[in-house]
Amino acid sequence: MDMRDLLNLFNLGEYDPTQLSGASASEMAAEIERLYRMCSNLETIIENSKDSIFVTDGAGTIVKINKAYEELSGQTREKLLGTNIRDMEGTIISEAGTTRVLKTKQRVTIEQKIFTTNRVTHVTTTPILDSNGDIVMAITNNRDLMEIDALKDRLANVESLASKYKQQIETLREQNEYRDLVAQDKKMLDVLYRADKIAKVDAPVLLMGETGTRKERLVHYIHESSNRRGNKLIKINCGALSASLIESELFGYEKGSFTGANAKGKIGFFEAADGGTLFLDEIGELPHELQVKLLRVLQEGEFFRIGGTKPTKTNVRLISATNRDLQAMVQTGLFRSDLYYRLNVTSITIPPLRERIYDIVPLATKFLNECNAKYGMDKSLSVSAYQTLRCYDWPGNVRELKNVIEQALIICEGDTIQGSELPIAGGESPEISFLDSNLPLDTILARVEAHYIAKAYESHGTIRSAAKALGMKPSKFQRKKKRAEELKSSSSW
């Protein structure tokens, strides 16, 4: 079928520009050219459709098929075009939906067997009627049932994985509550999922993240999830001790090894933690000379006490943590590269609290309950206080949040802590001062979301960056941003 045939099919090919009143020959030629371009575009769409398309005229004669139908049926269009659909039944196909449509003038859907390719298809045929109710075309779409079955299998696999991940997340949440960890935000749940996998292998772990992100809590989680959970977990802060003291704390010393030493000598943390886990916090503060001794422990599983001549064997799981950029320290010579790679066999980066927005309220509630129990009080946080907490950037992270809640509970005069009573920079945000208990819950939630969407966009500058920070797709963020702008400009704001 060429372009003129297609125009004829749509009753567009018999125009005579001399018979159209008021239209010049050049105008009519331009209109015909426009129609040809439209038909050409239609031809391209049909030909490149993944679904097979099969068209007959009102008598059942095949006038159009596309490449997808050729592949599905194993027949060429040169062979099929001009053939009546009834001649295909029983030879090429088992039954034609078109035959039924020509009788009933109603859309039909059937299951069809194609003998030439031994494939089973899902067929839908739709009649196109003229103004008199007569069929001028019957359009058929075929979808290979093998593809449908494959899609069903893929969907089943996705649903199975989703169910599996949901169970894992629920397990992680239960473990979090048991181990005094709060994690509702997806970013933190991802951290715990990684920590849960790492805990099962007996390799060194490097925890990274800003100060105040509670790395120590994650250390407890890893230890309790490992096969060393029945043994000791010993913690030492490398930044809180002098070089000489930290060496004796880590490796111990023999009796009489230096002035003031215990007459019986002393075992170090590596011996005390044998069979368990040793946590070295602020590993970036470890003096350069001790980095060599630590490297030997990791490589050889042994060390020398201060003043000792015989190596001492040790079997510990080493977890280290830092808020410094160890890679930059390696490049400047402040940290040994060989030790860095031994410590960083597996690593976890804990996101700052400002990126874990869905953890802020649960953490605040947890700290509030703890402080109420500690001081014998029964105070609560207002809606404006919760929103102020969520809008703050938390440079001190979880540690700062706990301190803010404790201070607010102590200084608050009433039983409900207001946003203005929180000891954080800026106090209550003026944009959220409208939130009160007299508003309907739907209005409160809509305003809170609008305020937070606007703040995220203001902080990050682009829709993609703001959406990533909030854990949503850019398209979803853009829709919510538009609704927020409409709400703020409405009279109900």
URPE-V802353 format. One line per field, one symbol per residue. ss: DSSP state (~ for helix, > for strand, _ for the rest). phi: phi as a letter, one per 40 degrees, with the letter a starting at -180 (. if undefined). burial: # if it has 16 or more other ideal C-beta (glycine too) atoms within 10 Angstrom, else .. A space follows every 10 residues. Layout:
# URPE-V802353
ss->???
phi->???
burial->???
This chain:
# URPE-V802353
ss->__~~~~~~~_ ______~~~_ ____~~~~~~ ~~~~~~~~~~ ~~~~~~~___ _>>>>>>___ >>>>>_~~~~ ~~~___~~~~ ___>~~~_>_ __>___~~~~ ~~~~___>>> >>>>____>> >>>>>>>>>_ ____>>>>>> >>>>~~~~~~ ~~~~~~~~~~ ~~~~~~~~~~ ~~~~~~~~__ _____~~~~~ ~~~~~~~~~_ ____>>>>__ ____~~~~~~ ~~~~~_____ __>>>>>___ __~~~~~~~~ ~_>_______ _____>__~~ ~~____>>>> >_~~~__~~~ ~~~~~~~~~~ _>>__>____ _>>___>>>> >>___~~~~~ ~_____~~~~ ~~~__>>>>_ __~~~_~~~~ ~~~~~~~~~~ ~~~~~____> >_~~~~~~~~ ~_____~~~~ ~~~~~~~~~~ ~____>>_~~ ~________~ ~~________ ~~~~~~~~~~ ~~~~~~~~~~ __~~~~~~~~ ___~~~~~~~ ~~~~~~~~~_ ___
phi->.ccccccccc fbcbcbdccc cgbccccccc cccccccccc cccccccccc ccbbbbcccg ccbabbcccd cccgbccccc cgccdccccg bbbcabccdc ccccfbcbbb bbcbccbfbb bcbbbbcbbc ccgccbabbb bbbccccccc cccccccccc cccccccccc cccccccccg bbabcdcccc cccccccccc bcbcbbcbic cgcgcccccd cccccccbdc bcbbbacccc bcdccccccc bgaccgcacg ccccgacccc cccdgbbbbb cfccccddcc cccccccccb gaabccgcbb cbcabbccbb aabbcccccc ccgcbccccd cccccbabbc cccccbcccc cdcccccccc cdccbgbacb bcdccccccc cccfccfccc dccccccccc cccccbccdc cccbdgfccc cbcccacccc dccccccccc cccccccccb gbcccccccc gbcdcccccc cccccccccc ccc
burial->#....##.#. .#........ .......#.. ....#...#. ..#..#.... .######..# .#####.### .##.#....# ....#..#.. .###.##### ##.....#.. .#.#....## #.#.###... ....#.#### ####...... .......... ........#. .##.##.... #####.###. ###.##.##. ...####### .####.#### ######.#.. #.####.#.. #....##### ####..#... #...##.### ####.##### ######...# #.###.#... ..####.... .#.#.##### ####.#..## ....##..## .##..#.#.# ########## #.##.###.. #.......#. ########## ##.#.###.# ##.###.##. .#....###. ##.#...##. .#..#..... ...#.###.# #######... .....##### .#....##.# #..#..#... ...
